[in-house]
Amino acid sequence: MRFISTRGGEQDISSSKAIINGISKDGGLYVPRNFPNIFKDFKDKTSLTYEEIAFKVIKEYFTDFNDEEIKLAINGAYEKRFKVELKNNFLELYHGPTSAFKDAALLFLPQIMGLAKKKLNLDEEIVILAATSGDTGKAALEGFKDIDGFRVMVYYPKDGVSPVQEMQMLTQEGNNLRVVGIRGNFDDAQRGVKDIFGDNEFKEKLIQNKFLLSSANSINIGRLIPQIVYYFYGYLQLVNKQKIKFGDKINVVVPTGNFGNILASYYAKEMGLPIAKFICASNENNVLSDFFKKGIYDKRRELILTESPSMDILVSSNLERLLFEASGRDCNEIKNLMKDLSENGIYKVNEKIINGLKDFYGNYATSEEVYKAISDVYNKEGYLIDTHTAVAYAVLNKYISETRDETPYLIASTASPYKFPRSILGALGLELSGIDDFEVIEKLYNFSKVKVPFNLKGLNNKEVIHNFICECNELKKPLLDFLGIIND
Ligand SMILES: *Cc1c(COP(=O)(O)O)cnc(C)c1O
């Protein structure tokens, strides 16, 4: 398998290169030359394990590596650390070390990056820089923990993440990791990291010291491919539970931010998985919802901070890959659209693309609707969902009442309710005042008796390992400290 850029500048890139580069030199995203259709191979094999399905899917794309290497990478990522469960129509993707679905991608990426690094004979140590609003940083730390040849530096806004998220990061063990709180907000953190990536002189200095900067953000093809796996897995579970027959169509419902998760379901369909509709659920940052209604992507609006923070985003980077397919792989058109977006903050797609997007439905849910979804699902089914999953559930209901579509569906359930316990307790109408987040977890458990994930239990009593703070315009200093480079 070879990879090409959505903007046409690169046409023949190996999987190792695509994984290490992350983003194409022309600013585009790497996509596979074609999508192998493997769905029929799963007939009469519906009881395959998650790891076995992962092997079948992943080996089609990362062909620089042999079967043994791919199997080792998969086991290294998931064994005893991550699993997916289907509860009714909710595909729970959060049974991993960080209790959110990003583990599916970020446990695998370091494994495949390690292989790619060897394949390309890179002898520099790779330093992953991440600015995080909470979830990605922790997932990257867990994924890269003690992986040879890699270090991770995470910057987070000191007063801008939840206490649970902060403790998850500050108590992180592993001898190749560092977490630094910055005095500023998430945008400051992100800008600081971008500045470092753009500073050639600084990067040269790092290279002289045998360090190569890289990122683990969600446009990396090494993160996207492993996300295809759970759509196959979820589908086969629906077959096993006799909710559908092999070959029946389903709809998928995905709470969407950067468009990685829902794009993975689209890639699954390209590989033959029978998906009828892609229901793209947004929170009040409803850029995508407007886009699927009008064909106009307009990011010129204020970012709203919601209770589904991992979806608070105005530019959904992975949408570029969908537009590429919908346009019939017209890289010139994609280049124009992305130029419009960066210069004017808006673009309008042509008829051909609109036609290519007809299986997508977009809508959004307000805070009130999210609260109502959480309490409805709990009161009707005794089942707890988190705020992100609740966005999906609320949008699904809008879709069904508009269309009366009775196709069976899968809802991507992206985080444990215990990750956002305050919102959940509020939605259920319980008293919140005067108790901290860890007491809120306790209270939610006593109320619901839903098990608290192992990694969140006792978190408040764990030892703080990372005790570093910096000003938002001085991000290089703690990085040099961490790498042991003397700053002259
Ligand atoms: C990242 C995230 C999302 C959004 O996923 P994308 O792939 O960015 O669209 C949804 N829910 C949770 C809990 C997340 O962490």
The ligand as a Gaussian input file, in Angstrom:
#p B3LYP/6-31G(d) Opt

LIG

0 1
 C      -11.771000      13.397000      20.757000
 C      -13.130000      13.060000      21.272000
 C      -14.290000      13.146000      20.456000
 C      -14.227000      13.643000      19.024000
 O      -13.630000      12.715000      18.166000
 P      -13.032000      13.170000      16.748000
 O      -12.362000      11.961000      16.217000
 O      -12.071000      14.287000      17.047000
 O      -14.175000      13.623000      15.922000
 C      -15.501000      12.766000      20.986000
 N      -15.610000      12.347000      22.268000
 C      -14.535000      12.253000      23.083000
 C      -14.716000      11.794000      24.480000
 C      -13.251000      12.593000      22.623000
 O      -12.192000      12.503000      23.445000

